[in-house]
Amino acid sequence: MRDSDGNLVRRALEGEREAFGTLVERYERYVYAIGLSVLGDAEAARDAVQETFLRAYGGLASLQDPEGFRHWLASIARNAATDERRRVTRIECHPEARPVEERPTVLSEADPARIAQTAELAERVLAAIRALPEIYHAPLLLRYVERIDYAGIAVAIGTSRDAVRGLLYRGNRLLREKLLPLLAEVEGKP
């Protein structure tokens, strides 16, 4: 039988590191999805995941309702991702952070216009997902960015497979509505 979040929190507070490790394993994908929805960048989202769990571990004693761990963790994840976005923005805006010369990449032989168009399209789709109600962010990102199946999403966000199916169905309908103008724009191009 699976330990409740509250039980794992209490055990972690008693010094059992494995209990907190179980919480990390249980919510790592969920926190990643939150980070990705805020940041739109996989590497920055991974940094936000690490920061989230460091903050959660350090602040575990301040959690008033151990059964509310998931919601508390989501709040920490959103704050960590927002902080990471600010940090990245400050670095990118700093004049010395810009490269002096362009570095060759594996994609250097590919069509630069096509690469730019694909990146722009991906950013616009992520922006459309972020514009949806927050309840749909994690399921949609886990499904379409991380390619996780329904069962994996259910575990990651702490719900049933049927609930995931419903969230993805409703989220996809809303996303389709948001993306119709983009689809018309893309299909209109040669």
Secondary structure by P-SEA (a helix, b strand, c coil): ccccaaaaaaaaaaccaaaaaaaaaacaaaaaaaaaaacccaaaaaaaaaaaaaaaaaaccccccccaaaaaaaaaaaaaaaaaaaaaaaaaacccccccbbbbcccccccaaaaaaaaaaaaaaaaaaaaccccaaaaaaaaccccccaaaaaaaacccaaaaaaaaaaaaaaaaaaaaaaaaaaaacc
